[in-house]
Amino acid sequence: MIMRRTEPLLSIKDLSVGYGQSMVLTNIALDVPEGQVVCLMGRNGVGKTTLLKAIMGLLNPRSGRIHLGQSDLTRWAPHRRARAGCGYVPQGRHIFPYLTVNENLLMGLEAFDGKKGRSEAVDEMYELFPALKINPKKAAGTLSGGQQQQLALARALVRRPTLLLLDEPTEGIQPSIVQEIEELLHTLREKQDTTILLVEQFLDFALGIADYCYVMEKGAIVLEGTARDLDHNLVREYVAV
């Protein structure tokens, strides 16, 4: 049996975030232990994506703190967080449609100085995602939805992040690609190379991969626990539209 490290890599304390006069998140407290997969669930509009954006520095919190290991990221710029080891795959993928597959992967390395190891990092992504290797010069916008999601994942993983934020990675993609993504996340967890915070609505996928889960409602955490111990029927009630 593999003994997992339980020290939090990501720690969020009393975080409140809003847009203009509207408060979206209120006093959020959440830990993501090193080497584990933590899933954040809830209906659309409860603040899950807002939380990921705050972690990446795309939104400034009204109050609270965000720590990555021993570093306080709360006021860091997004590029500094990327260099510290944060990777982000946003909802909707947001690849560069007019750039090639290979150029998209190279864009994932732009936050880092120098060119050492770039070729090896890109080659590693082609090994992880063989569908991308078939035609690296193909425009990313012409890929299928599932291939675009794989490219978005590869673009984040090419920099070898210590913390990976995934926002709805299974949304709108075919079951075979969902299975491949699940296998990839299992591999990353078992290697303990990457700690993952996952936002996901597909409950079977989420509960099958997560070590620990948080459920949100109206900008607050209302339920948490291990994926095994949570009342799955209660979780479904919070997530159901």
Buried (B, 14 or more C-beta within 10 A) or exposed (E): EEEEEEEBBBBBBEBBBBEEEEEBBBEBBBBBBBBBBBBBBBBEEBBBBBBBBBBBBBBEBEEBBBBBBEEEBBEBEBEBBBBBBBBBBBBBBEBBEEBBBBBBBBBBBEBBEEEEEBEEBBEBBBEBBEBBBEEBEBBBEEBEEBBBBBBBBBBBBBBBBBBBBBBBBBBEBEEEBBEBBBEBBEEBBEEEBBBBBBBBBBBEBBBEBBBBBBBBBEBBBEBBEEBEEBEEEEBEEBBEE
